[in-house]
Amino acid sequence: MPRSTHKVASHRRRRKFIKLAKGYWGARSKVWTIAKNHIEKGLSHAYRDRRRKKRLFRSLWIVRINAAARLHGTTYSKLMNAFKQKNISINRKILADMAMNQPAVFAVILRKAIG
């Protein structure tokens, strides 16, 4: 009885990994074992960084809000506390966008919360 090697399935699986490695430099895109290692590493980084991206953007928004708040003589923490006290709920993404692109509107909201 001939030995079964699952050749078709193996070849398809390898071809799928080599296709994912397109654009990699040198053996990383040509040699199966090296390509497999780099694809797996890249996919794990992609999984991790999809979560990290959310943290990075939140910290960027906080920096922008803090910079805009300091132009008006207050700090980020005091501003957020004032929002909580007055029951004003604007998320940080929108607030940071207003601080950057519409400083007049941001100033009005800030006066409403603090004053």
FENSUL-V316816 format. One record per residue. N is the residue number from 1. RES is the residue in one letter. OMEGA is omega in whole degrees, 0 to 359 (* if undefined). D_LAST is the distance of its C-alpha to the last C-alpha in whole Angstrom. Layout:
[[N | RES | OMEGA | D_LAST] [N | RES | OMEGA | D_LAST]]
//
This chain:
[[1 | M | 182 | 88] [2 | P | 181 | 85] [3 | R | 179 | 82] [4 | S | 182 | 79] [5 | T | 182 | 76] [6 | H | 188 | 74] [7 | K | 183 | 74] [8 | V | 181 | 72] [9 | A | 180 | 69] [10 | S | 182 | 69] [11 | H | 179 | 69] [12 | R | 180 | 66] [13 | R | 180 | 64] [14 | R | 180 | 65] [15 | R | 178 | 64] [16 | K | 179 | 61] [17 | F | 180 | 60] [18 | I | 177 | 61] [19 | K | 177 | 60] [20 | L | 182 | 56] [21 | A | 180 | 57] [22 | K | 181 | 58] [23 | G | 175 | 56] [24 | Y | 186 | 57] [25 | W | 172 | 59] [26 | G | 185 | 62] [27 | A | 180 | 64] [28 | R | 180 | 60] [29 | S | 186 | 61] [30 | K | 187 | 65] [31 | V | 188 | 66] [32 | W | 186 | 65] [33 | T | 180 | 64] [34 | I | 179 | 62] [35 | A | 181 | 60] [36 | K | 180 | 60] [37 | N | 184 | 58] [38 | H | 177 | 56] [39 | I | 180 | 55] [40 | E | 178 | 54] [41 | K | 180 | 52] [42 | G | 179 | 50] [43 | L | 178 | 50] [44 | S | 175 | 48] [45 | H | 180 | 46] [46 | A | 179 | 45] [47 | Y | 180 | 44] [48 | R | 187 | 42] [49 | D | 172 | 40] [50 | R | 176 | 39] [51 | R | 180 | 37] [52 | R | 181 | 36] [53 | K | 180 | 35] [54 | K | 178 | 32] [55 | R | 182 | 31] [56 | L | 180 | 31] [57 | F | 178 | 29] [58 | R | 179 | 26] [59 | S | 176 | 26] [60 | L | 179 | 26] [61 | W | 181 | 23] [62 | I | 178 | 21] [63 | V | 181 | 22] [64 | R | 179 | 21] [65 | I | 180 | 18] [66 | N | 180 | 18] [67 | A | 180 | 19] [68 | A | 180 | 16] [69 | A | 181 | 13] [70 | R | 175 | 15] [71 | L | 181 | 16] [72 | H | 173 | 12] [73 | G | 176 | 12] [74 | T | 179 | 11] [75 | T | 180 | 14] [76 | Y | 185 | 15] [77 | S | 178 | 16] [78 | K | 179 | 12] [79 | L | 181 | 11] [80 | M | 176 | 13] [81 | N | 178 | 13] [82 | A | 176 | 9] [83 | F | 180 | 11] [84 | K | 180 | 14] [85 | Q | 183 | 12] [86 | K | 182 | 10] [87 | N | 174 | 14] [88 | I | 181 | 13] [89 | S | 173 | 16] [90 | I | 182 | 17] [91 | N | 188 | 20] [92 | R | 180 | 20] [93 | K | 181 | 23] [94 | I | 180 | 21] [95 | L | 178 | 18] [96 | A | 178 | 20] [97 | D | 177 | 22] [98 | M | 180 | 19] [99 | A | 182 | 18] [100 | M | 192 | 22] [101 | N | 181 | 23] [102 | Q | 184 | 20] [103 | P | 179 | 17] [104 | A | 179 | 16] [105 | V | 178 | 15] [106 | F | 180 | 14] [107 | A | 179 | 11] [108 | V | 180 | 10] [109 | I | 180 | 10] [110 | L | 178 | 8] [111 | R | 179 | 5] [112 | K | 183 | 6] [113 | A | 186 | 6] [114 | I | 188 | 4] [115 | G | * | 0]]
//
